[in-house]
Amino acid sequence: MGKLKILTALLLAAALTACGDDSDVFYTTSYPVARIEVSVSLSEPEKPDPENPDPENPDPENPDPENPDAGTSQMEEPENPENPLLEEIRNDALAKAPVQAGGGYRLDFTHHNGGPLVVRPAADAETVTGTFIKEPDKPEELHFTFGEQAYTCKVSGYTDTDDLRKTLFSVDLTEEYKQLYPDAGVTQVIRKEYTSHPY
């Protein structure tokens, strides 16, 4: 029984340590969001092979196979307009971004791998509180939970206009938009939050 009591006491102490006191902040850092972009990729639809009535001439647009300059080689390529779904998905993801340019994140480390999170959704918006976790084995990721939001940011760097390295948060929204646009052939949707925090 003695060992059981010791084990119980150790588990209780560990639980209390894990809960901690949010007032015991030993490190605070902020990530103001300077701008947001969304990159969208859609799969290209397969194009059927054009019918070729002349099997001896593999290029039906060129009636003279011995003259490669004839036919379409001298014609301008038609413009390939952007798929309107690209812009629609991009605009939707931008509008739904929980933190807009001018807003930002404040991380209060009360533990080595996380603590309270304070989010300002926009420049003039009220702050929202939550929590963040930084997994020890995944230092390039931050998991944010606040309000109805819960997402993981991949942390990397980018070079700003002053040639300084700053922190970039990338959020993968691919699965969400595959469900929202099942027939669009969505292959990737990434929200990129460019912060002014040094990298």
C-alpha positions as CSV (number, residue, x, y, z in Angstrom):
1,M,0.0,0.0,0.0
2,G,2.9,2.3,0.7
3,K,4.0,2.2,-2.9
4,L,0.5,2.9,-4.1
5,K,0.2,6.0,-1.9
6,I,3.5,7.3,-3.2
7,L,2.4,6.7,-6.8
8,T,-0.9,8.4,-6.1
9,A,0.9,11.4,-4.6
10,L,3.3,11.7,-7.5
11,L,0.4,11.5,-10.0
12,L,-1.5,14.2,-8.1
13,A,1.6,16.5,-8.0
14,A,2.1,16.0,-11.7
15,A,-1.5,16.9,-12.4
16,L,-1.3,20.0,-10.3
17,T,1.9,21.0,-12.1
18,A,0.3,20.4,-15.5
19,C,-2.6,22.7,-14.5
20,G,-0.3,25.3,-13.2
21,D,-1.1,28.9,-12.5
22,D,-1.7,31.0,-15.6
23,S,-0.2,34.0,-13.7
24,D,3.2,32.3,-13.7
25,V,4.2,33.4,-17.2
26,F,7.9,33.0,-17.8
27,Y,7.9,33.9,-21.5
28,T,5.6,35.9,-23.8
29,T,5.9,36.4,-27.5
30,S,3.6,38.1,-30.0
31,Y,2.9,37.5,-33.7
32,P,1.2,40.5,-35.4
33,V,-0.3,39.5,-38.7
34,A,0.9,41.8,-41.5
35,R,-1.0,40.2,-44.4
36,I,-2.8,37.0,-45.4
37,E,-2.7,35.1,-48.7
38,V,-4.4,31.9,-49.8
39,S,-2.9,29.5,-52.4
40,V,-5.3,27.2,-54.2
41,S,-4.5,24.3,-56.5
42,L,-7.0,22.3,-58.6
43,S,-6.5,19.2,-60.6
44,E,-6.5,19.8,-64.4
45,P,-9.4,18.0,-66.2
46,E,-8.4,15.4,-68.7
47,K,-8.6,16.5,-72.3
48,P,-9.9,14.0,-74.8
49,D,-7.6,13.3,-77.8
50,P,-8.7,15.2,-80.9
51,E,-9.8,13.0,-83.7
52,N,-7.3,12.6,-86.5
53,P,-8.8,11.6,-89.8
54,D,-5.4,11.1,-91.4
55,P,-3.3,8.4,-89.6
56,E,-0.3,9.1,-91.9
57,N,-0.2,12.7,-90.6
58,P,0.1,12.8,-86.8
59,D,-0.4,16.5,-86.9
60,P,-3.8,17.3,-88.5
61,E,-3.3,21.0,-88.0
62,N,-0.3,20.8,-90.4
63,P,-1.2,19.5,-93.8
64,D,2.5,19.4,-94.8
65,P,4.5,17.1,-92.4
66,E,7.8,18.0,-94.2
67,N,7.3,21.7,-93.4
68,P,7.3,22.0,-89.6
69,D,6.7,25.8,-89.9
70,A,3.3,25.3,-91.4
71,G,0.1,24.9,-89.5
72,T,-0.3,26.0,-85.9
73,S,3.4,26.6,-85.3
74,Q,2.9,30.2,-86.5
75,M,-0.4,30.7,-84.7
76,E,-0.6,32.4,-81.3
77,E,-1.5,30.1,-78.4
78,P,-4.9,30.9,-77.0
79,E,-5.0,32.4,-73.5
80,N,-5.8,30.0,-70.7
81,P,-8.1,31.9,-68.3
82,E,-7.9,31.1,-64.6
83,N,-10.5,28.7,-63.4
84,P,-13.2,30.9,-61.7
85,L,-13.4,28.3,-58.8
86,L,-9.8,29.2,-57.9
87,E,-10.8,32.8,-57.1
88,E,-14.0,31.7,-55.4
89,I,-12.2,29.3,-53.1
90,R,-9.4,31.8,-52.4
91,N,-11.8,34.6,-51.5
92,D,-13.9,32.3,-49.3
93,A,-10.8,31.2,-47.4
94,L,-9.6,34.8,-47.0
95,A,-13.0,35.9,-45.7
96,K,-13.1,33.0,-43.2
97,A,-9.6,33.6,-41.8
98,P,-10.0,34.0,-38.0
99,V,-7.2,36.5,-37.8
100,Q,-7.1,39.2,-40.4
101,A,-4.2,41.6,-41.3
102,G,-3.8,44.0,-38.3
103,G,-4.7,41.3,-35.8
104,G,-2.4,38.8,-34.2
105,Y,-1.5,36.2,-31.6
106,R,0.0,36.6,-28.1
107,L,1.5,33.4,-26.6
108,D,2.1,33.3,-22.8
109,F,4.3,30.3,-22.0
110,T,3.3,29.0,-18.6
111,H,4.8,25.6,-19.5
112,H,7.7,24.7,-21.8
113,N,5.3,23.6,-24.5
114,G,2.2,25.9,-24.2
115,G,0.0,28.1,-22.2
116,P,-2.7,30.8,-22.6
117,L,-3.4,32.3,-26.0
118,V,-4.7,35.8,-26.6
119,V,-6.0,36.5,-30.2
120,R,-6.9,39.8,-31.7
121,P,-9.0,38.8,-34.8
122,A,-8.5,42.2,-36.5
123,A,-6.9,45.6,-35.7
124,D,-10.0,47.1,-33.9
125,A,-11.5,43.8,-32.7
126,E,-11.9,42.6,-29.1
127,T,-9.4,40.0,-28.0
128,V,-10.3,36.3,-27.6
129,T,-8.6,34.0,-25.2
130,G,-7.7,30.4,-25.7
131,T,-4.7,28.0,-25.5
132,F,-1.7,27.0,-27.6
133,I,0.5,23.9,-27.7
134,K,3.9,23.5,-29.2
135,E,4.8,19.8,-29.4
136,P,8.4,19.1,-28.3
137,D,8.9,16.7,-31.2
138,K,7.3,19.1,-33.7
139,P,9.0,22.5,-33.1
140,E,7.8,23.7,-36.5
141,E,4.1,23.5,-35.5
142,L,1.8,25.4,-33.2
143,H,-1.7,24.3,-32.3
144,F,-4.2,27.1,-31.5
145,T,-7.5,26.7,-29.8
146,F,-9.8,29.7,-29.2
147,G,-13.5,30.4,-29.6
148,E,-14.8,27.9,-32.1
149,Q,-11.4,27.7,-33.8
150,A,-8.9,24.9,-33.5
151,Y,-6.1,24.6,-36.1
152,T,-2.4,23.8,-36.5
153,C,0.0,26.3,-38.0
154,K,3.2,25.2,-39.7
155,V,5.9,27.7,-38.7
156,S,8.5,28.8,-41.3
157,G,10.2,31.9,-42.4
158,Y,9.9,34.4,-45.3
159,T,11.9,37.4,-46.4
160,D,10.0,40.8,-46.3
161,T,10.5,43.8,-48.5
162,D,13.3,45.1,-46.2
163,D,15.2,41.8,-46.7
164,L,14.5,40.7,-43.1
165,R,13.5,37.2,-42.1
166,K,10.0,37.1,-40.5
167,T,7.7,34.3,-39.3
168,L,5.1,32.7,-41.6
169,F,2.2,30.6,-40.3
170,S,0.7,28.2,-42.9
171,V,-2.6,26.5,-42.2
172,D,-3.6,23.5,-44.4
173,L,-7.3,23.8,-45.4
174,T,-7.2,21.2,-48.1
175,E,-9.5,18.6,-46.5
176,E,-12.1,21.3,-45.6
177,Y,-12.3,22.6,-49.1
178,K,-12.4,19.1,-50.6
179,Q,-15.6,18.7,-48.7
180,L,-17.0,22.1,-49.5
181,Y,-16.2,21.7,-53.2
182,P,-16.3,18.0,-53.9
183,D,-16.5,18.4,-57.7
184,A,-13.8,21.1,-58.0
185,G,-10.8,18.7,-58.0
186,V,-9.2,20.5,-55.0
187,T,-5.6,19.3,-54.5
188,Q,-4.4,22.0,-52.0
189,V,-5.6,25.0,-50.1
190,I,-3.1,26.8,-47.8
191,R,-3.8,29.9,-45.8
192,K,-0.6,31.9,-45.3
193,E,-0.4,34.4,-42.4
194,Y,2.7,36.6,-42.8
195,T,3.7,38.0,-39.4
196,S,6.1,40.8,-38.4
197,H,7.7,38.5,-35.8
198,P,11.4,37.8,-36.4
199,Y,12.1,34.3,-37.6
